[in-house]
Amino acid sequence: MDKPLIVVNFKTYQTASGESAEQLATVMEQVANRNYRMIAVVSAFDLSLISNKTDNVEVWSQHLDPVGKGSHTGWLEPDLAIYRGAVGTIINHAEHKVSIDHVRDLMAMLPENFPICACAADVEEAIALAQLGPTFIAVEPPELIGGDISVTSVDPSIVSDTVAAVKSTNPKVRVLCGAGVKNGADVKKAIELGAEGVLLASGVTKASDVSSVLNDLTS
């Protein structure tokens, strides 16, 4: 297995937007180590700001649309996101669902080495996404997102079942898990269940001591 991933979704939290996003990314940069692959998933508005401030933290977009240059008002065009510093993206997050065709068409537009993490609410959706062959699939039960209890504790079987289903469908796809992930114990449990990292947000973005939380996650 490659290095486990710690993927922090900044969303549009006040504590992770604009100047606060820069501060959060700076702490992530300080904590980043050789044992984990640290990723900041930021607003499109903050891509340039954050990508210019980090060397050891990858900067991903929170969403992209399968559109090119032209008449596409309000859409997030991939080439411009890449130009502004995005080196990966998540797609189909529970808070921004898209169709399977959207994911497929977006993948066809992206460079071959550009990682895409498709989010799935359950095993069935993970299987459908795995058939497309994204770099990663993150399984996140929507009802646990933003909660205080990790999916690894509440519903560990969805993690292990998703890993088994995805690997059976496409062994090249790597599986992450999210929803309620808060600490290093959650990360270790996720890896024990077969995941190769975690996707989290509020556990970091709302933390009173971000450095302490990140150090725990990567310990």
C-alpha positions as CSV (number, residue, x, y, z in Angstrom):
1,M,0.0,0.0,0.0
2,D,1.2,3.5,-0.8
3,K,1.2,6.1,2.0
4,P,-2.2,6.5,3.7
5,L,-4.1,9.7,2.9
6,I,-5.4,12.4,5.3
7,V,-7.8,14.3,3.1
8,V,-9.1,17.5,4.8
9,N,-12.2,19.0,3.1
10,F,-12.3,22.8,3.9
11,K,-15.9,23.1,2.6
12,T,-17.0,26.7,3.1
13,Y,-16.3,26.8,6.8
14,Q,-15.5,30.3,8.1
15,T,-12.4,28.7,9.7
16,A,-11.3,27.3,6.4
17,S,-12.0,30.1,3.8
18,G,-9.9,33.0,2.6
19,E,-7.3,34.1,5.2
20,S,-8.4,31.3,7.5
21,A,-7.8,28.7,4.7
22,E,-4.3,30.0,4.4
23,Q,-3.7,29.7,8.1
24,L,-5.1,26.1,8.1
25,A,-3.0,25.1,5.2
26,T,0.1,26.5,6.9
27,V,-0.6,24.3,9.9
28,M,-1.1,21.3,7.6
29,E,2.2,22.1,5.9
30,Q,4.0,22.2,9.3
31,V,2.4,18.8,10.4
32,A,2.9,17.0,7.0
33,N,5.3,14.1,7.4
34,R,6.7,11.3,5.3
35,N,4.3,8.7,6.7
36,Y,1.1,10.2,5.4
37,R,-0.1,11.9,2.2
38,M,-1.7,15.2,3.3
39,I,-4.3,16.8,1.1
40,A,-6.2,20.1,1.4
41,V,-9.5,20.1,-0.5
42,V,-10.3,23.8,-0.9
43,S,-12.8,26.2,-2.4
44,A,-12.1,27.1,-6.0
45,F,-11.7,30.7,-4.8
46,D,-8.8,29.7,-2.7
47,L,-6.9,27.4,-5.1
48,S,-4.3,29.9,-6.0
49,L,-3.8,31.2,-2.5
50,I,-3.3,27.8,-1.0
51,S,-1.3,26.2,-3.8
52,N,1.2,29.0,-3.6
53,K,1.7,28.4,0.2
54,T,2.2,24.6,0.3
55,D,5.0,22.3,-0.8
56,N,4.2,19.1,1.1
57,V,0.4,19.4,1.1
58,E,-1.5,18.6,-2.1
59,V,-4.2,21.0,-3.1
60,W,-7.4,19.6,-4.5
61,S,-10.6,21.2,-5.8
62,Q,-13.9,20.5,-4.0
63,H,-15.7,20.0,-7.3
64,L,-15.2,20.2,-11.1
65,D,-17.6,20.2,-14.0
66,P,-17.1,18.3,-17.4
67,V,-17.1,21.6,-19.4
68,G,-14.5,23.2,-21.6
69,K,-13.8,26.8,-22.6
70,G,-16.9,28.6,-23.7
71,S,-20.4,29.4,-22.7
72,H,-20.5,27.8,-19.3
73,T,-21.4,30.5,-16.8
74,G,-20.9,29.5,-13.2
75,W,-19.4,26.1,-13.9
76,L,-16.0,25.0,-12.7
77,E,-13.9,24.3,-15.7
78,P,-11.0,21.7,-15.1
79,D,-8.2,23.4,-17.1
80,L,-8.6,26.7,-15.2
81,A,-8.7,24.9,-11.8
82,I,-5.4,23.1,-12.8
83,Y,-4.0,26.4,-13.9
84,R,-4.9,27.9,-10.5
85,G,-3.1,25.1,-8.7
86,A,-5.4,22.1,-8.3
87,V,-3.6,18.8,-8.5
88,G,-6.6,16.6,-7.8
89,T,-10.4,16.8,-7.0
90,I,-13.2,15.2,-5.2
91,I,-16.5,14.7,-6.9
92,N,-20.0,13.6,-5.9
93,H,-19.7,14.6,-2.3
94,A,-23.0,14.1,-0.3
95,E,-23.3,17.9,-0.2
96,H,-22.9,18.2,-4.0
97,K,-24.2,15.1,-5.7
98,V,-23.8,14.6,-9.4
99,S,-24.8,12.0,-12.0
100,I,-22.7,9.0,-12.9
101,D,-22.4,10.5,-16.3
102,H,-21.0,13.7,-14.8
103,V,-18.3,11.7,-13.1
104,R,-17.5,9.7,-16.3
105,D,-17.4,12.7,-18.5
106,L,-15.2,14.6,-16.1
107,M,-12.7,11.7,-15.8
108,A,-12.4,11.7,-19.6
109,M,-11.4,15.4,-19.6
110,L,-8.8,15.2,-16.8
111,P,-5.1,14.4,-17.3
112,E,-4.1,10.8,-16.8
113,N,-2.1,11.5,-13.7
114,F,-4.7,13.8,-12.1
115,P,-6.3,12.0,-9.1
116,I,-10.0,12.1,-8.7
117,C,-11.8,10.9,-5.5
118,A,-15.4,10.0,-6.1
119,C,-17.6,9.9,-3.0
120,A,-20.1,7.2,-2.4
121,A,-22.9,7.0,0.2
122,D,-23.0,3.2,0.3
123,V,-21.6,0.0,-1.2
124,E,-23.9,0.0,-4.2
125,E,-22.9,3.5,-5.3
126,A,-19.3,2.6,-4.7
127,I,-19.6,-0.3,-7.1
128,A,-21.1,1.9,-9.8
129,L,-18.3,4.4,-9.4
130,A,-15.6,1.8,-9.3
131,Q,-16.7,0.6,-12.7
132,L,-15.6,4.0,-14.0
133,G,-12.1,3.6,-12.5
134,P,-11.5,6.8,-10.5
135,T,-8.3,7.0,-8.5
136,F,-10.1,6.8,-5.2
137,I,-13.6,6.1,-3.8
138,A,-14.5,7.6,-0.4
139,V,-17.4,5.9,1.3
140,E,-19.3,8.3,3.6
141,P,-22.7,7.5,5.0
142,P,-24.4,10.9,4.7
143,E,-26.1,10.6,8.1
144,L,-22.8,10.5,9.9
145,I,-21.1,13.4,8.1
146,G,-20.3,16.2,10.5
147,G,-21.2,14.0,13.5
148,D,-19.2,13.1,16.6
149,I,-18.9,9.4,16.0
150,S,-16.8,7.9,13.3
151,V,-18.2,5.5,10.7
152,T,-15.4,3.2,11.7
153,S,-17.2,2.8,15.1
154,V,-20.8,3.1,14.1
155,D,-20.8,1.0,10.9
156,P,-17.4,-0.6,10.3
157,S,-18.9,-3.1,7.9
158,I,-19.7,-0.5,5.4
159,V,-16.0,0.3,5.2
160,S,-14.9,-3.3,4.9
161,D,-17.8,-4.2,2.6
162,T,-17.0,-1.2,0.3
163,V,-13.3,-2.2,0.2
164,A,-14.2,-5.8,-0.8
165,A,-16.8,-4.7,-3.4
166,V,-14.6,-2.0,-5.0
167,K,-11.5,-4.3,-5.2
168,S,-13.7,-7.0,-6.7
169,T,-15.0,-4.5,-9.3
170,N,-11.7,-2.7,-10.0
171,P,-8.6,-3.7,-8.0
172,K,-6.8,-0.5,-9.1
173,V,-9.2,1.8,-7.2
174,R,-8.1,2.8,-3.7
175,V,-10.7,3.2,-1.0
176,L,-11.0,6.0,1.6
177,C,-13.6,6.4,4.3
178,G,-15.1,9.4,6.0
179,A,-18.0,10.7,8.1
180,G,-17.3,11.5,11.8
181,V,-13.6,10.8,11.6
182,K,-11.9,12.8,14.3
183,N,-8.7,11.3,15.6
184,G,-5.7,9.0,15.1
185,A,-7.6,6.0,16.4
186,D,-10.3,6.5,13.7
187,V,-7.5,6.6,11.1
188,K,-5.9,3.4,12.4
189,K,-9.3,1.6,12.5
190,A,-10.0,2.7,8.9
191,I,-6.8,1.2,7.7
192,E,-7.4,-2.0,9.7
193,L,-10.8,-2.3,7.9
194,G,-8.9,-2.1,4.5
195,A,-9.2,1.6,3.7
196,E,-6.1,3.5,2.5
197,G,-6.9,6.8,4.3
198,V,-9.7,9.1,5.4
199,L,-11.7,12.1,4.2
200,L,-12.7,14.4,7.0
201,A,-13.7,18.1,7.5
202,S,-15.1,19.4,10.8
203,G,-12.7,17.3,12.9
204,V,-10.0,19.6,11.6
205,T,-11.7,22.7,10.4
206,K,-13.6,23.2,13.7
207,A,-10.8,22.1,16.0
208,S,-9.7,24.6,18.7
209,D,-6.1,23.2,18.4
210,V,-5.7,22.2,14.7
211,S,-2.0,21.3,15.1
212,S,-2.8,18.9,17.9
213,V,-5.6,17.2,15.9
214,L,-3.4,16.8,12.8
215,N,-0.5,15.5,14.8
216,D,-2.9,12.9,16.3
217,L,-4.3,12.0,13.0
218,T,-0.8,11.3,11.6
219,S,0.7,9.7,14.6
